Structure formats: structure tokens, C-alpha cells
């Protein structure tokens, strides 16, 4: 942290379900009618909203009075500028930490679970009551940190994005995408021309999410990396074998210097990370994208 500039705590949040219902329906009465027609009760939604507000209040009260503060909603993350002295507090489900991680470069992140027991707690490992003790420890450099690898996607024109869970490369509507796949693992290059519904490249953190669901249907296809391991797993979705396209290179693991490259053979393919489809790279015909490990980009504070 800077010796002359007070730390800034940036709280990252997403709208609650109640917020979204009110934005769509205008009033609680209208939202209640909408939910009842679908067999749900507004009281449950209100309880979850109040739990989120209580966690946000606890986090706000935990920030020392002489520190700087900032707040950003998930949808505004692509336009928010994080500083090197920031401490990021993500209040919400595990996915919110993944959403913000791609915009950071080593800033410490506290994941606060507003509903312990409802979320998996893989990335949101703190409660609101623990933040007051953790913030000074982060500044003093005594807070336990766990660094997690991310997946990096780099276009041949230098554009880049990173993801904590996974990067998807394919057609934006998930219809057939055509490309040339080149993979180098253990020093052995392999190549195949493919038509598929896209390629998912995941980290050890993402191995508990989308990649886990893909791997479930492919027993023994690949050993998924551990959360802190500098390795990636990759899966081709629904590869189509034809006279000109293959379906043999459909899963693998990238350790160390291993890389995966795709050369677009259809126009308008995209790459996006962690489900944020609006913040994406676009590949034109003939463009190449490279995917590899970005080690230690996320510094997750442990309680």
C-alpha cells in the first residue's frame, strides 16, 4: 500500500432479486402478484434482500473513517478503474468474485457471503462481521492470501482478457463455429480442424463450475486442476465429425507452458470470460487467439 495515500475499499455488489423485480414491475404489490402466479412468495425474496443489505451495512461500518471508499455494481465493472492501492470487497455469491477478478491485477479481494449456507462459499469465504478485523490485516500485510491462477486469452492483434473460472471461445449464440485448433501440451503439438458449439478453457477455480458439469459427462477425459494449481483444462463442446472436420481433440489439460490456439475459419466468433458476454473479444476470419495460464492474478483474502 502507498505510504502517502490512504487505502480505498471498493465494494462490489449486484442487484438483489427484489431490486430486479422492482425494476421490472414497479411496485412490491405487482412483484408479489407476479411471484404468486409462479408458486413463490415475496417474503423469501425480501428476506434475501435484507440479508444482502445487512452484509453491505456491516462492510460499510467496518471501513475506517480515514480510508477512502468506492462502490461499483457488477454491470459497471468494465467501466470502473481500480487502483493499485485498492482493497476489493465483493458482497454476494461466489460468481461475483469471478466477475470482478478479471479487472484486477493482484489487489486483495475479500469475498463476503451475505447468506452463509446458501452459497457454496468457494470464493466468498468471509462474513460481514469478519471484515473489520481483516481490513487492517490486509494493509499490514499479515492477512492470509491465497493466489489463484486465471486463464488468459490473447488475440493476435494484442487484445487480451482474463477469466477466473473459464473463457469461452465460439459463436455468440453457441451455434456451430469453425476453426483450426492447435494444442501444445508436454511439448507435443497437435492440430485439428473442427466445427463445434465452442471451446471452454477453465482454471482450477472454474473446475467446480461449468467445467465440472462438462467433465461429468466425460468420465476420465481429463484430470481437473486444483484451485491454486497453475494449470488449465479445456473441452470442445459437441464437435462435429465430417469429411473436413474432426472430433478427436476434444479435451485436455495445459500445465506450465502448455497453450491452446484457435484460428477462426468463420466470421464473428467471440471470446468472453466468466459469463460476462458483453465484455468480449471478437475474432474475424483468419484471426488467431491463444489461451494460456495467467498465474496468481487473484489474491483472495482468507478469514
C-alpha positions, 0 to 999 in steps of 0.5 A: 500500500502507498505510504502517502495515500490512504487505502480505498475499499471498493465494494462490489455488489449486484442487484438483489432479486427484489431490486430486479423485480422492482425494476421490472414491475414497479411496485412490491404489490405487482412483484408479489402478484407476479411471484404468486402466479409462479408458486413463490412468495415475496417474503423469501425474496425480501428476506434475501434482500435484507440479508444482502443489505445487512452484509453491505451495512456491516462492510460499510461500518467496518471501513475506517473513517480515514480510508477512502471508499468506492462502490461499483455494481457488477454491470459497471465493472468494465467501466470502473478503474481500480487502483493499485492501492485498492482493497476489493470487497465483493458482497454476494455469491461466489460468481461475483468474485469471478466477475470482478477478478478479471479487472484486477491485477493482484489487489486483495479481494475479500469475498463476503457471503451475505447468506452463509449456507446458501452459497457454496462459499468457494470464493466468498469465504468471509462474513460481514462481521469478519471484515473489520478485523481483516481490513487492517490485516490486509494493509499490514500485510499479515492477512492470509492470501491465497493466489489463484491462477486465471486463464488468459486469452490473447488475440493476435492483434494484442487484445487480451482478457482474463477469466477466473473460472473459464473463457469461452471461445465460439459463436455468440449464440453457441451455434456451430463455429469453425476453426483450426485448433492447435494444442501444445501440451508436454511439448507435443503439438497437435492440430485439428480442424473442427466445427463445434458449439465452442471451446471452454478453457477453465482454471482450477477455480472454474473446475467446480463450475461449468467445467465440472458439469462438462467433465461429468459427462466425460468420465476420465477425459481429463484430470481437473486442476486444483484451485491454486494449481497453475494449470488449465483444462479445456473441452470442445463442446459437441464437435462435429465429425465430417469429411473436413472436420474432426472430433478427436481433440476434444479435451485436455489439460495445459500445465506450465507452458502448455497453450491452446490456439484457435484460428477462426475459419468463420466470421464473428466468433467471440471470446468472453470470460466468466459469463460476462458476454458483453465484455468480449473479444471478437475474432474475424476470419483468419484471426488467431487467439491463444489461451494460456495460464495467467498465474496468481492474478487473484489474491483472495483474502482468507478469514 
